[in-house]
Amino acid sequence: MEPTLPTQKFVSVKEVKNGVIYLKNGGMRKILIVSGLNFDLKSEEEQEMILNTFQNFLNSLDFSVQFFIHSRKINIDSYLEKMLARKNDEQNELLKIQITEYVEFIKSFVEQNAIIDKSFFIVVPYEPTALISNASGFLGGILGKKPVAAEARRTEKENVEQLEHRIEQAVSGLEQIGLRVAGLEDDETVELLYNLYNPKLVEKKDLEITKNK
């Protein structure tokens, strides 16, 4: 029987520092969170303008980027507990009845319609020492292909500056569409990566926290 390899062997991330993901193969990544917009509520002229602006943004980039959506089921038990605590403190009997009915309605609604929180991200890559080919898989190859063509090495400061230049391009292009963009800090980046690599464990953890309350 072959020995089981530790999980770290399958994770391409070496470290997260100053909001930048450093990969084991030398690559660097920055994850930006992007606000959404309701495209269907826009007029035809606005929709056409958004599409043209987004197309121009993509055409202006001389590097590839990855867009992805992270969906997560929201646990509202803590919210319902706050409502019940509010009911216990309420002196008005009519309001107590209304709060009880409201809590029961929310419980029934959530049982039939799960509430999903969606976050939108863009991953900006930079390869200080290599070009990546045949990208595929998780984040479109963002986290894990071996380098195949070496380039001249730069200092870490110069590499970060090159990545920041790409980030500025991405942020500027998305803001022209009317989107808000912000870079993730270290703790936010680590939490997102943990959730992406361990979706089942995250759900189980949320469930255990709810039970222990």
Buried (B, 14 or more C-beta within 10 A) or exposed (E): EEEEEEEEEEBBBEEBEEBBBBBBBBBBBBBBBBEEBEEEEBEEEEEEBBEEBBEEBEEEEEEBBBEBEBEBEEBBBEEBEEBEEEBEEBEEEEEBEEBEEEBEEBEEEBEEEEEEEEBBBBBBBBBBBBEBEEBEEEBBBBBBBEBEEEEEEEEEEEBBEBBBEBBEBBBEBBEEBEBEBEBBEBEBBBEBBEBBBEEEEBBEEBEEEEEEE
